[in-house]
Amino acid sequence: MAETSGIKPADGKLGVLLPGLGAVATTFVAGVEAVRRGLAEPIGSLTQIGHIRLGKRTESRNPLIKDLVPLAQLDQLTFGAWDPIPDDAYQSALNAGVLERMHIEPIADFLKGIRPMPAVFDNAYVKRLEGPNVKTGANKRDLGEQLRDDIRRFKADNGCERLVAVWCGSTEVFLKAGEEHETLASFEKAMADNSPAIAPSMIYAWACLQEGVPFANGAPNLTVDIPAMTQLAREHAVPLAGKDFKTGQTLMKTIIAPGLKARMLGLHGWFSTNILGNRDGAVLDDPDSFKTKEESKLGVLEYILQPELYPELYGNVYHKVRINYYPPRGDNKEGWDNLDIFGWLGYPMQIKVDFLCRDSILAAPIVLDLALFMDLAQRACMEGVQEWLSFYFKSPMHAPELYPEHDLFIQQMKLKNTLRHLVGEEQITHLGLEYYRE
């Protein structure tokens, strides 16, 4: 392992707290346990099987990322969750229908041991979901304090040295940032006043940050993408990241769109539609929750294609996104994309994409990587927004004066250069001229 004198060691247990114990969370937890028992390989996880180049190409130094930086090991992880539905992880995994019984039953004993704590949940924010396993309190501040109690108790009961939290819950209704979110004082007053501007996900984030727990937001909810949360993160020196796991259709967009721009090919329109039938699909069947997801999905192309620089190519793009709830499909999402592009002398062409993907299978390794990288950031004293983790998000958080970087390949370079920086290795520019100079 490279020199990491500025990073605290990854000693002891790392608790991974999961608001939401549905399809994504159970697929993640079950997958980690299967890998730990030698029953599966961690396909899709950069932290587990990804290599990173160091130095010149002629040096042939390509260690595994987990051998370069001091990440927590899989056998150090222990899991906790909150969910309004009281099913344990075993029953929840069966209900989700992502993994087949042949993969669930060998680890049933482990999954049955993970029972969700009562959730902070309000049907007004997720209208297509119900459940009895819900906290009650005098106000939203009280609910937040109850979550803090949960966090402290979980850490003590499980003998954890450190904790991280990754939001795996549902998409909430669309909220715009307002005066309640401007400062920590205004946010906490709004909590005490039971303001509708304070969504349940924000209460989780507040509780985690107050307890010094890094928080990554896997949904498009506003949650931590507000000044009050960045202030709280700075005060407690805690990392933040988000938002919305980049899995299916948007992953394809962040691969294809940079290629079109790199070759200066024009785009008239991009029509995207999805069908899925899991809990996420049911939640997104509500127009208010879909609005939150739509905002996350629509921003990708504009920032990648930069129409202000290339008006003749991308100044009049028609971009439409649809999500349709179709119960028979379950977690096996299908995304159709039609691209109307044009090239030399304006001649039209088309690209068709039909991506039959398993949403939670794509999301689970993201949860793992975020948990391990957020813990690394905490130990490296990297507080606040972790833009270097944009690689994993549809709508990445960023400094107010910056635009978000959506290009998957720039995001990957940013992530790997950050890892190189952490261990004192030279940044890779890919210039390459040094190989051809005498």
C-alpha positions in Angstrom: 0.0 0.0 0.0 1.2 3.5 -0.9 2.2 6.1 1.7 -1.0 7.2 3.6 0.4 9.0 6.6 -2.3 11.7 6.4 -5.1 9.1 6.5 -6.2 7.5 9.8 -6.2 3.7 9.6 -9.4 1.7 8.9 -9.3 -0.2 12.2 -12.3 -1.8 13.8 -15.8 -2.3 12.6 -17.5 0.0 10.1 -21.2 0.3 10.6 -23.2 1.0 7.4 -26.6 2.6 8.2 -29.2 2.3 5.5 -32.4 4.5 5.6 -34.6 2.2 3.5 -34.4 -1.6 3.6 -35.9 -2.3 0.2 -34.6 -3.7 -3.1 -31.4 -1.8 -3.3 -30.4 -2.1 0.4 -31.1 -5.9 0.6 -29.4 -6.6 -2.7 -26.3 -4.7 -1.4 -26.3 -6.4 2.0 -26.9 -9.9 0.6 -24.2 -9.3 -2.0 -21.6 -8.3 0.5 -22.4 -11.3 2.7 -22.3 -13.6 -0.4 -18.9 -12.2 -1.3 -17.6 -12.6 2.3 -18.6 -16.3 2.2 -16.9 -16.9 -1.1 -20.3 -17.5 -2.9 -20.0 -14.6 -5.4 -17.7 -12.0 -6.9 -18.1 -8.3 -6.3 -18.8 -7.4 -10.0 -19.4 -3.7 -10.6 -17.5 -2.5 -7.5 -14.6 -0.2 -8.2 -13.3 -0.5 -4.7 -13.1 -4.3 -4.9 -11.9 -5.2 -8.4 -10.9 -1.9 -9.9 -7.2 -1.2 -10.7 -5.6 2.3 -10.9 -2.6 3.2 -13.0 0.3 4.9 -11.2 3.2 6.7 -13.0 4.1 6.2 -16.6 2.6 3.5 -18.8 6.1 2.0 -19.2 6.3 1.4 -15.4 3.4 -1.1 -15.5 2.2 -0.1 -12.0 -1.5 -0.9 -11.8 -2.5 -1.9 -8.3 -6.0 -2.6 -7.1 -7.6 0.5 -5.6 -8.1 -1.4 -2.4 -4.4 -2.0 -2.2 -3.5 1.6 -2.9 -5.7 3.4 -0.3 -6.6 2.1 3.2 -10.2 1.1 2.7 -12.2 -0.9 5.2 -12.4 -4.6 4.4 -15.7 -6.3 3.7 -15.4 -8.4 6.9 -15.3 -5.2 8.9 -18.8 -4.2 7.8 -21.9 -4.5 9.9 -25.3 -3.3 8.8 -28.2 -1.4 10.3 -31.4 0.1 8.7 -34.6 2.0 9.1 -37.8 1.2 7.2 -41.5 1.8 7.6 -42.1 -1.8 6.7 -41.0 -4.1 9.6 -39.8 -7.0 7.5 -36.3 -8.3 8.2 -33.7 -8.2 5.4 -34.5 -11.8 4.4 -38.2 -11.2 3.9 -37.6 -7.9 2.3 -35.2 -9.5 -0.2 -37.8 -12.1 -1.0 -40.4 -9.4 -1.5 -38.1 -7.3 -3.7 -37.7 -10.2 -6.1 -34.2 -9.0 -7.2 -32.2 -12.1 -6.1 -33.3 -15.6 -6.6 -33.9 -17.9 -3.7 -30.8 -19.9 -4.6 -28.8 -16.8 -3.7 -30.9 -15.8 -0.7 -31.3 -19.1 1.2 -27.6 -19.8 1.8 -27.3 -16.5 3.7 -30.8 -16.5 5.2 -29.5 -16.7 8.8 -27.5 -13.5 8.3 -30.3 -11.6 6.6 -32.9 -12.6 9.2 -30.6 -10.9 11.8 -31.1 -7.5 10.2 -34.4 -5.9 11.3 -35.2 -2.3 10.5 -35.5 0.3 13.2 -38.7 2.3 13.2 -38.5 4.9 10.4 -39.0 8.6 10.3 -41.7 8.5 7.6 -44.5 10.7 6.3 -46.9 9.6 3.6 -47.1 13.2 2.4 -43.6 12.9 1.0 -43.9 9.3 -0.4 -47.5 8.9 -1.3 -47.5 5.4 -2.7 -45.9 3.7 0.3 -47.4 2.7 3.6 -46.0 1.0 6.7 -46.6 0.6 10.5 -42.9 0.7 11.6 -42.8 4.4 12.1 -41.6 6.8 14.8 -43.9 9.3 16.5 -42.8 12.5 18.2 -43.7 16.0 19.3 -42.1 17.5 16.2 -39.5 16.9 13.5 -36.7 18.0 15.8 -37.9 15.3 18.3 -37.9 12.7 15.5 -34.3 13.7 14.6 -33.2 13.3 18.2 -34.7 9.8 18.2 -32.6 9.0 15.2 -29.6 10.2 17.0 -30.4 7.9 19.8 -30.7 5.0 17.3 -27.3 5.9 15.8 -25.5 5.9 19.2 -27.2 2.7 20.3 -26.4 0.9 17.1 -22.7 2.0 17.3 -22.5 0.8 20.9 -24.4 -2.4 20.5 -22.4 -3.5 17.5 -19.0 -2.3 18.8 -18.5 -0.1 15.7 -15.4 2.1 15.5 -17.0 4.3 12.8 -20.3 4.7 10.9 -21.4 5.8 7.4 -24.9 6.3 6.1 -26.2 5.7 2.5 -29.8 6.7 1.7 -31.5 3.8 0.0 -35.0 5.0 0.6 -37.7 6.1 -1.8 -37.8 9.3 -4.0 -39.7 12.0 -2.1 -42.0 14.6 -3.6 -40.3 17.5 -5.3 -39.1 20.3 -3.0 -37.3 23.5 -3.8 -34.7 25.0 -1.5 -36.2 27.8 0.6 -35.4 30.1 3.5 -35.8 27.2 5.9 -32.8 25.5 4.3 -30.5 28.5 4.2 -28.8 28.2 7.6 -28.6 25.6 10.3 -30.6 27.9 12.7 -33.4 28.3 10.2 -33.4 24.6 9.5 -33.6 23.6 13.1 -36.4 26.2 13.8 -38.3 24.7 10.8 -37.8 21.2 12.4 -39.2 22.4 15.7 -42.1 24.1 13.8 -42.9 20.9 11.8 -42.5 22.8 8.6 -43.4 20.9 5.4 -40.1 22.2 4.0 -38.4 19.6 6.1 -38.7 16.2 4.5 -37.9 12.9 6.3 -34.7 12.4 4.4 -33.4 15.7 5.7 -34.1 14.6 9.3 -32.0 11.5 8.7 -29.2 13.6 7.2 -29.4 16.1 10.1 -29.2 13.3 12.7 -26.3 11.6 10.9 -24.2 14.8 10.6 -24.9 15.7 14.2 -23.4 12.4 15.2 -20.4 12.8 12.9 -21.6 10.1 10.4 -20.8 10.7 6.7 -24.0 10.8 4.6 -24.4 9.8 0.9 -27.8 10.5 -0.8 -28.8 7.8 -3.3 -32.1 9.4 -4.3 -32.8 12.7 -6.2 -34.3 14.2 -3.0 -33.1 17.7 -1.9 -31.9 16.2 1.4 -28.3 17.4 1.9 -28.0 19.6 -1.2 -28.9 22.7 0.9 -26.7 25.3 2.6 -27.8 24.3 6.1 -26.5 20.8 5.6 -23.1 21.9 4.1 -22.8 24.2 7.1 -23.5 21.4 9.5 -21.1 19.1 7.7 -18.3 21.8 8.0 -19.0 22.3 11.7 -18.7 18.6 12.4 -16.0 17.9 9.8 -18.2 15.3 8.0 -18.2 14.3 4.3 -21.4 14.7 2.2 -22.2 13.2 -1.3 -25.1 12.9 -3.6 -27.5 12.7 -5.3 -29.4 9.9 -7.0 -27.5 6.7 -7.9 -26.4 6.6 -11.5 -27.6 3.2 -12.7 -29.5 2.5 -15.9 -30.7 5.0 -18.5 -28.7 7.9 -17.1 -25.6 5.8 -17.0 -26.0 5.2 -20.7 -26.5 9.0 -21.3 -23.3 9.9 -19.5 -21.5 7.3 -21.7 -23.1 8.2 -25.1 -23.4 12.0 -24.8 -19.7 12.6 -24.2 -18.9 10.5 -27.3 -21.3 12.6 -29.5 -19.8 15.8 -28.3 -16.2 14.5 -28.6 -16.9 13.9 -32.3 -18.9 17.1 -32.8 -22.0 15.3 -33.9 -25.3 17.2 -33.5 -28.4 16.3 -31.6 -32.0 17.2 -32.5 -33.7 15.1 -29.8 -33.4 12.5 -27.2 -36.5 10.6 -26.1 -36.2 8.3 -23.1 -38.8 6.0 -21.5 -38.6 3.4 -18.8 -40.8 0.6 -17.4 -40.2 -0.9 -14.0 -42.3 -2.6 -11.4 -40.4 -2.5 -8.1 -41.2 -0.3 -5.0 -39.3 2.5 -6.7 -41.6 2.2 -9.7 -44.7 2.4 -7.5 -43.4 5.5 -5.7 -42.5 7.2 -9.0 -46.0 6.5 -10.3 -46.9 9.5 -8.2 -46.4 12.7 -10.2 -44.9 14.7 -7.3 -42.2 12.0 -6.8 -41.6 11.7 -10.5 -41.0 15.4 -10.7 -38.0 15.0 -8.3 -36.6 12.1 -10.5 -37.3 14.0 -13.7 -35.3 17.0 -12.6 -32.4 14.7 -11.8 -32.5 13.0 -15.2 -33.1 16.0 -17.4 -30.0 18.0 -16.2 -27.5 15.5 -17.5 -27.5 16.4 -21.2 -27.4 20.2 -20.9 -24.3 20.1 -18.8 -22.5 17.5 -20.9 -23.3 19.0 -24.3 -22.8 22.7 -23.3 -25.3 24.2 -25.8 -24.1 27.7 -25.0 -20.7 26.8 -26.6 -22.2 24.7 -29.4 -25.5 26.3 -30.3 -25.4 24.9 -33.9 -25.1 21.4 -32.5 -27.1 21.4 -29.2 -28.9 24.7 -29.0 -32.3 23.3 -29.8 -32.4 19.7 -28.3 -35.8 18.2 -27.4 -35.2 16.1 -24.3 -38.1 14.0 -22.9 -38.0 11.5 -20.1 -40.8 9.1 -19.1 -41.1 6.5 -16.3 -43.9 4.0 -16.3 -44.9 1.7 -13.5 -45.4 -1.8 -14.8 -45.7 -4.4 -12.0 -45.0 -7.5 -14.0 -41.4 -6.3 -14.7 -40.4 -6.1 -11.1 -36.8 -4.9 -10.6 -35.9 -5.7 -14.2 -36.1 -2.3 -15.6 -36.2 -1.6 -19.3 -35.1 1.7 -20.7 -35.7 2.7 -24.4 -33.8 5.6 -25.9 -34.2 7.2 -29.3 -31.6 9.7 -30.4 -32.1 11.8 -33.5 -28.5 13.0 -34.4 -27.0 14.7 -37.4 -23.5 14.8 -38.9 -21.6 16.2 -41.9 -23.6 18.6 -44.0 -26.5 18.2 -41.6 -27.4 14.7 -42.7 -29.7 13.0 -40.1 -29.0 9.7 -38.4 -30.5 7.8 -35.5 -29.3 5.8 -32.5 -31.6 3.3 -30.7 -30.8 1.9 -27.2 -32.8 -0.8 -25.4 -31.2 -1.4 -22.0 -32.7 -4.3 -20.1 -31.1 -3.9 -16.8 -31.6 -4.9 -13.2 -31.8 -1.7 -11.3 -30.8 -2.9 -7.9 -28.0 -5.1 -9.3 -26.5 -1.9 -10.8 -27.1 0.1 -7.6 -25.8 -2.4 -5.0 -22.0 -2.0 -5.8 -22.5 1.8 -5.8 -23.7 1.6 -2.2 -20.7 -0.5 -1.3 -18.2 1.9 -3.0 -19.8 5.0 -1.5 -19.8 3.5 2.0 -16.1 2.7 1.7 -15.0 5.9 0.0 -17.0 8.1 2.3 -15.4 6.3 5.3 -12.0 6.9 3.6 -12.9 10.6 3.1 -13.8 10.9 6.8 -10.4 9.4 7.8 -8.6 11.7 5.4 -10.3 14.7 7.0 -12.1 15.6 3.7 -15.2 17.4 5.0 -18.2 18.7 3.1 -19.2 18.0 -0.4 -17.2 15.1 -2.0 -17.4 16.1 -5.7 -14.8 13.5 -6.6 -17.6 10.9 -6.0 -19.7 12.4 -8.8 -19.0 9.3 -10.8 -21.8 7.5 -8.9 -24.6 10.1 -9.1 -27.1 11.3 -11.7 -27.2 14.8 -10.2 -23.9 15.3 -8.4 -23.5 17.9 -5.7 -21.0 20.7 -6.3 -19.8 24.0 -5.0 -22.3 26.9 -5.6 -20.0 28.7 -8.1 -19.4 25.5 -10.2 -21.5 23.6 -12.7 -21.9 19.9 -12.1 -19.7 17.6 -14.0 -21.7 14.8 -15.7 -19.3 13.3 -18.2 -18.6 9.8 -16.8 -15.1 9.8 -18.1 -14.1 13.1 -16.6 -15.8 11.9 -13.4 -13.7 8.8 -13.4 -10.5 10.8 -13.9 -11.5 13.1 -11.1 -12.1 10.1 -8.8 -8.8 8.3 -9.6 -6.7 11.5 -9.4 -8.2 12.2 -6.0 -7.0 8.7 -4.9 -3.6 9.4 -6.3 -3.5 12.7 -4.5 -4.4 11.1 -1.2 -1.4 8.8 -1.3 1.1 11.3 -2.8 1.2 9.9 -6.3 1.6 12.0 -9.5 -1.6 13.0 -11.2 -2.3 11.4 -14.6 -2.9 13.8 -17.4 -2.7 11.4 -20.4 -0.6 13.9 -22.3 1.9 11.2 -23.4 4.4 13.5 -25.2 7.2 12.3 -22.9 7.2 8.9 -24.6 8.1 10.4 -28.0 10.8 12.9 -27.0 14.4 12.0 -27.5 
